[in-house]
Amino acid sequence: MSEKPSTSLSGLISIKGSAAAATPAKAELVKVAPAPLLKPLPEKSQPKGGQSYWKAMTVKLNRDQYVDLKIHGVKLNKSSQDCISEAIDMWLAAQGAE
């Protein structure tokens, strides 16, 4: 085998033991602004009754309900969470709940 690397790879390959150590590049210090503080939820999104948390719940939908929810959510520019929450509020109002 030849001791000389091919000309097409001459800049990429060196003979074993003859490679120079890589020198790390000096890192530039960059000033970064601190991350903004979390903003409070808009008044509309605040839970009722003075609650300061949300309670997670799993909702199971059949395929047609799921597809319709997603399609109408996109058309109205609302998330599934917003659509379901609005529907629950309307249902509770119809039941006479406060």
N, C-alpha and C positions, 0 to 999 in steps of 0.2 A: 504494500500500500504506500502511496506517496505521502511525504511529509508536508507537501505544499497543498493548501486548500485550492479548490477550483476558483477561477477568476470571478464567476457569477456570485459566489458566496464569500468572497475574500473579506468583506467588511463584517460579516456575521459570524464567521467561524475562525478560531485561532487554534494553534497547536497546543496540545495539553500542557499546562504549566506555564504558558507564556502570556496568558490573559492578564490584563491589568485590573486591579481592584476598582470597583465602581465607587465613585465619590458621590455622596448624596448632595442634592441641590439644596441651597439654603432656602428655608421656608420664609415667605414674606408674612409679616404680621398684618392682619387686616382687622380693622375695628368693625365690630358688628353691633348693631343696635340691639338692645334687649328685646325679647319677645313681648308683644303687647299683652297686657293683662286680659283675662277673660272678661267679656262684657256680660252684664246681667241679661237674662232672657227678656225679650220684648214683653210688654204688659200682656198682650194677647196669649203668649205662651206660658205665662206664670200659672202654676197649678192653683186651683181654687181652694178656699178655706185656709189660706195662709201656709199651706204646705210648702216645704222647700225641697222636695224631692219628687221624683217620678217613680212609680211602681211598674216594674216590667211584667208583661203578661204575654203568653203565647196565644195566638189566634189561629185556628185551623180553618182554611177556606177550601171550598171545592175549586176545581180548575176554572170553571166559568166565572166564579166570583173573583178569583185571583186575577184573571186576564182582564175582566171588566174594571177592576180597581186600578190596575196598572195603566190601562188605556186612558181612563178618565182622569187619573192623577196627572198623566203627562199632558193631556189636553188643558187641564186647569192649572198646570204648573204647581201641583201640590204633591207632597210626599204621601205615601200610604199611611204613615203615622197621622198626618194632618187630616186625611180623609176619614180614617176610622175614628179619630178623636171627635171630629165634627159630627159624625153620625151618632156616636154615643151621646154627645151633648144634646142632640135633637131628640133622641129616643128618651133620655132622662127627662127633658122638658115636657114631652108628651105624657110622661107618667106622673107628672106633677112633682118631680124631685127638685130640690133646691140646688 
